[in-house]
Amino acid sequence: MRARVRSVSEGAESMRSAYAGVEELDSFESPAALDEYRASVLGRTRPQADFLIGRLPDPAAILEIASGNGRLLVELAGREAVSEGVGLDIAASRIEFARRWAKERGHETLRFEEADALEIELDAEAYDAAICITGAFGYFEPAEPGSAATLASKLHGALRPGGLLCIELYPSPGYRHLAEAAGGEVRLWTELPPEDPWRFYLSHVIVDGPVLTHEKTFIHRETGEVDTGRTERLQLYSPREIADLLEGAGFEAVEAHDGWTGDPYRDGESMVVTARRPAA
């Protein structure tokens, strides 16, 4: 099951620039700092893995879109839940981070590729699950109108009959309500966990209709370096809107969950949506 890369969309180039250099391996001051960071992100990943394992065959062929540093596939492979795992991301530094991590862990079933999910060619009916977490699905539509429906259709075709789609969306009710109360935009400071190489980031949040624009400025924990220019634009889906989009791509049994709890969604910061390609 090979993914064949063609070209890179204009929207992906924008996102690639925004995430260039994120989690570069030489940004960690020591091997111990890198290990501590990996342990931290795996800790945050375990509820996601618990949720997925109960819904997947054992083991499963998994495609992850916007796989980032590879933490989800690494955690699932560590539980021997993956027969084959393919992670796609447009950030070269994050792909390198994931490849090294998987190699050090001996996870030979995992493969990570730098690729644009809109332009990559996927084998038909090759995967038991297609996954896109940490809100990444919401980036596609603002970057390129119509791209969310295109991606949903591509993932439908890549799944085996009965295969699972799982996407995590960030409706961002907190940011949205703050920005709306402030006339459409607001600025906030956030302190990151102590194991993160970046200590603070400044958020400039703008809400315009269904799109939230988040401009981030990071300050490095050790050097004081200021990393500016990272901007994300996020589609704010409601449960009905995402259900309509996925059903239009051929999925059925669409459910919106309150984070990774499995409970029905109730206006939280994380909405986890599951759907199935109809069984043959």
C-alpha positions in Angstrom: 0.0 0.0 0.0 2.1 2.9 -1.3 1.1 6.5 -1.3 2.3 8.3 -4.5 3.1 12.0 -4.2 2.3 14.3 -7.1 2.5 18.0 -6.3 1.8 20.5 -3.5 -1.3 22.7 -3.4 -1.2 26.4 -2.8 -3.0 26.0 0.5 -0.5 23.3 1.6 2.4 25.6 0.8 1.0 28.2 3.2 0.6 25.6 5.9 4.1 24.2 5.2 5.6 27.7 5.8 3.6 28.1 9.0 5.0 24.8 10.4 8.5 24.9 9.0 11.0 24.0 11.7 8.5 22.9 14.3 10.0 20.2 16.5 13.4 20.2 14.9 15.5 17.6 16.7 18.3 20.1 17.4 16.0 22.4 19.2 16.1 20.0 22.3 19.0 20.8 24.6 19.8 17.2 25.4 18.6 13.6 24.8 17.0 13.7 28.2 14.9 16.7 27.2 13.9 15.0 24.0 12.8 11.9 26.0 10.9 14.0 28.4 9.0 15.7 25.6 8.2 12.4 23.9 6.9 11.0 27.2 4.7 14.0 27.6 3.1 13.9 24.2 2.5 10.1 24.5 0.8 10.8 27.8 -1.6 13.1 26.1 -2.1 10.6 23.3 -3.3 7.6 25.4 -6.9 8.6 25.6 -7.0 9.0 21.8 -5.5 5.5 21.4 -7.9 4.0 23.9 -10.8 5.5 21.9 -9.6 4.2 18.6 -8.5 0.7 19.6 -12.0 -0.1 20.7 -13.3 0.8 17.2 -10.6 -0.9 15.0 -9.7 -4.4 14.0 -6.7 -5.9 15.7 -4.3 -5.1 14.2 -5.3 -2.4 11.7 -3.9 -0.7 8.6 -4.1 3.0 9.5 -3.7 6.2 7.4 -3.1 9.4 9.4 -3.5 12.8 7.7 -1.5 15.6 9.3 0.4 13.1 11.5 2.7 15.7 12.9 5.4 14.3 15.2 4.0 10.8 14.8 2.8 10.4 18.4 -0.5 8.7 17.6 0.9 6.0 15.3 3.9 5.5 17.7 1.5 5.0 20.6 -0.7 2.6 18.6 2.3 0.6 17.3 3.6 0.4 20.9 0.3 -1.4 21.7 0.8 -3.7 18.7 -2.4 -2.3 17.2 -1.0 -1.5 13.8 -0.4 -3.9 10.9 0.7 -1.0 8.7 0.7 2.7 9.6 1.2 5.6 7.1 1.6 9.1 8.4 1.4 12.1 6.1 2.4 15.7 7.0 3.6 18.7 5.1 6.2 19.8 7.7 9.6 18.2 6.9 10.9 18.8 10.4 7.9 16.9 12.0 8.2 14.0 9.5 11.9 13.7 10.4 11.0 13.7 14.1 8.4 11.0 13.5 10.8 8.8 11.4 13.6 8.9 14.0 11.2 8.2 16.8 9.7 5.2 15.0 13.1 3.9 14.1 14.4 4.2 17.6 11.3 2.3 18.9 11.7 -0.4 16.3 8.3 0.2 14.8 9.0 -1.2 11.3 5.2 -1.2 10.5 5.2 2.6 10.5 6.1 4.9 7.5 6.0 8.7 7.5 6.0 10.8 4.3 6.2 14.6 3.6 3.1 15.1 1.4 0.1 17.2 0.7 -3.0 15.2 1.5 -5.0 16.9 -1.3 -2.5 16.0 -4.0 -1.2 12.6 -2.9 -2.5 9.5 -4.7 -3.8 6.8 -2.3 -4.4 3.2 -3.1 -8.1 2.3 -3.1 -9.6 0.3 -0.2 -6.2 -0.1 1.4 -6.9 1.0 5.0 -9.1 0.0 8.0 -9.0 3.5 9.4 -8.3 7.1 8.2 -7.5 9.5 11.0 -7.0 13.2 11.2 -6.6 14.7 14.8 -5.7 17.9 16.6 -8.1 20.0 14.5 -6.1 19.6 11.3 -9.1 18.7 9.1 -10.5 22.2 9.9 -7.4 23.9 8.2 -8.3 22.6 4.7 -11.4 24.5 3.7 -10.1 28.0 4.6 -6.8 27.3 2.8 -8.6 26.1 -0.4 -12.4 26.3 -0.7 -13.9 22.9 -1.6 -10.9 21.0 -0.3 -12.6 19.6 2.8 -15.1 17.7 0.6 -12.3 16.7 -1.7 -10.3 15.2 1.1 -13.3 13.4 2.6 -14.0 11.8 -0.7 -10.3 10.7 -1.0 -10.4 9.2 2.4 -13.6 7.4 1.6 -12.0 5.8 -1.4 -8.9 4.8 0.6 -10.9 2.9 3.2 -12.0 -0.6 3.0 -15.7 -1.3 3.2 -16.8 -0.8 6.8 -13.6 1.2 7.5 -13.5 3.9 10.1 -13.0 7.7 9.6 -12.0 9.6 12.7 -11.4 13.3 12.7 -10.9 15.7 15.6 -12.3 19.2 15.1 -11.8 22.3 17.3 -15.0 24.3 17.3 -13.2 26.7 19.7 -16.2 28.0 21.6 -13.9 29.7 24.1 -11.8 31.7 21.6 -15.0 32.3 19.5 -17.0 33.7 22.4 -14.0 35.9 23.6 -13.4 37.3 20.1 -17.1 38.0 19.5 -17.4 39.7 22.8 -14.4 41.9 21.9 -15.7 42.9 18.6 -14.3 40.1 16.4 -10.7 39.8 17.7 -8.7 39.3 20.9 -5.1 38.8 22.1 -4.1 36.3 24.7 -0.9 34.8 26.3 -0.6 31.1 26.9 2.2 29.3 28.9 3.2 25.9 27.5 4.0 22.8 29.6 7.5 22.8 31.1 8.8 20.0 28.9 8.0 22.1 25.7 11.0 23.9 24.2 8.8 26.9 23.7 7.6 28.6 27.0 4.9 31.1 25.8 2.9 31.9 22.8 0.8 35.0 22.1 -2.4 34.4 20.3 -4.1 36.9 18.1 -7.5 35.5 17.4 -9.9 36.8 14.7 -13.3 35.4 14.1 -15.0 36.1 10.7 -18.1 34.0 10.1 -17.3 30.3 10.1 -13.5 30.9 10.0 -11.2 31.5 13.0 -7.8 33.0 12.2 -5.1 32.3 14.9 -1.8 34.2 14.6 0.8 32.7 17.0 4.1 34.2 18.3 6.3 31.8 20.2 9.0 32.5 22.8 11.7 29.9 23.3 12.2 28.6 26.9 16.0 28.6 26.9 17.2 31.1 24.3 14.4 33.7 24.4 14.1 33.4 20.6 10.9 34.9 19.2 9.3 32.9 16.5 6.8 34.9 14.6 4.6 34.6 11.5 2.8 31.3 12.2 -0.9 31.8 11.2 -3.6 29.2 11.2 -7.1 29.6 9.7 -9.6 27.1 11.0 -13.1 26.2 9.8 -15.6 26.1 12.8 -17.9 23.2 12.0 -21.1 22.4 13.8 -22.1 18.7 14.2 -24.7 19.1 11.5 -22.3 20.8 9.1 -19.6 18.1 9.4 -22.3 15.4 9.1 -23.6 16.9 5.9 -20.1 17.1 4.5 -19.2 13.5 5.3 -22.5 12.1 4.2 -22.0 13.9 0.9 -18.7 12.1 0.5 -20.4 8.7 1.0 -20.0 8.1 4.7 -22.6 6.8 7.1 -23.2 6.5 10.8 -21.7 9.9 11.5 -21.4 10.6 15.3 -20.0 13.7 17.1 -18.4 13.0 20.4 -17.4 15.3 23.3 -13.6 15.0 22.9 -12.3 11.4 23.3 -14.9 10.5 25.9 -17.3 8.8 23.5 -20.1 11.0 25.0 -22.3 13.1 22.6 -20.8 16.5 21.8 -21.9 19.4 24.0 -20.1 22.6 22.9 -16.7 21.6 24.1 -13.3 22.6 22.8 -12.8 19.2 21.0 -15.3 17.5 18.8 -14.3 14.0 17.7 -16.3 12.8 14.7 -16.5 9.2 13.6 -18.1 7.8 10.5 -18.0 4.6 8.4 -17.6 3.7 4.8 -20.6 1.5 4.1 -19.9 -2.2 4.3 -19.9 -4.1 1.0 
